[in-house]
Every structure is written in structure tokens, then in C-alpha cells.
Amino acid sequence: MPAVGPADAAGQGKGRTARSRQGSIPPALVGKWGFAVASGDYCTTLGHCAPGSGGSISFTFSANGRTQYALFESSLVDGCGQIQSLTLKTGTTTVHGSTLVFTPKAGTYKSVNGCRPDLTGTWKFGAGDLKPVSLSWQLNGRQLRLVDPGGEASGVYSRR
């Protein structure tokens, strides 16, 4: 299937979009998208992922713009143990042409650290930690390519 960008087919800049007070999300983007790297398995909660090193990222876009973001990272450190972290953020997303802007409103960071138990816990993000993120996006069949200038969320996502 050919790549489609924000100015192409249904819901990607032309055609119908779901509109709300928060903005609009093209229907083709609505749903859960994710990917895993290294030896990690797709996951969004601690304790439900295979041990080892790796990670996963997911975005869940609702038609009204509400968005959930999850970043899981895991490292197995020789002679020390498993270190896992989970970043969860909720907020809103708007789409402007080839740019998707995620504006987090709340979030938590959870860590389980086998090397440094004093660094195990859950912390809420402060307002200064919840900055909007602009991502370039493109759909290619059932895959969503996101490019994050900061590099954190860049990747090719599949529907989950």
C-alpha cells in the first residue's frame, strides 16, 4: 500500500475528521498504536513485560483528542538486577497538517530498581515536566511513522 501523509486520503488533512473542543483527530489515527525495541515486549504496566533489556512506547488517540502515552524501559544489569521504569502521560492531541501536537496534562513516573532500591517508587510529574511535543506523522498502510525532534517517541508504530 502506498504511503499516505497528512494531506492525503480520508481523515488525513482532507475528508471527515472528528471534532471537539480539544481539537480534531483524523479517524485513521484513532486507536492504540505501539512498538517494542530490543528484547522487550509490548506492554504498558510494570510486571507484565518480559525481563531483559528493551522497551516499548504506545499512544492511544481518542476521536475527541484525548491521548494516553506510555513509555516502558527495562535493563538487566549484570551483578545488580533488573531496572524498570514506566512513564505514563495523559493529555490532548491536535493535528495540523503533517504535525501532531501532544500536550500532556498529567503524568507519573514509576521505577523498580534492583540496583538502587532507594530509587524505587512512583512520582507525579510537575507542570514544568509536561511540555507539548510536536511530532511529524505519516501513515503507511497499518503503520504509523512518528518523528520526534527530541528522538524519544520516534518510530514506526503498529495498531494494538
HELIX and SHEET records of a PDB file:
HELIX    1   1 PRO A   27  LEU A   29  5                                   3    
HELIX    2   2 PRO A  117  LEU A  119  5                                   3    
HELIX    3   3 ALA A  127  ASP A  129  5                                   3    
SHEET    1   A 9 ALA A   3  VAL A   4  0                                        
SHEET    2   A 9 VAL A 133  ASN A 140 -1                                        
SHEET    3   A 9 THR A  99  ASN A 113 -1                                        
SHEET    4   A 9 GLY A  81  HIS A  96 -1                                        
SHEET    5   A 9 ARG A  66  VAL A  77 -1                                        
SHEET    6   A 9 GLY A  54  PHE A  61 -1                                        
SHEET    7   A 9 GLY A  31  ALA A  38 -1                                        
SHEET    8   A 9 GLY A 155  ARG A 159 -1                                        
SHEET    9   A 9 GLN A 143  VAL A 147 -1                                        
SHEET    1   B 4 ALA A   3  VAL A   4  0                                        
SHEET    2   B 4 VAL A 133  ASN A 140 -1                                        
SHEET    3   B 4 THR A  99  ASN A 113 -1                                        
SHEET    4   B 4 GLY A 121  LYS A 124 -1                                        
SHEET    1   C 2 ALA A  18  SER A  20  0                                        
SHEET    2   C 2 GLY A  23  ILE A  25 -1                                        
END                                                                             
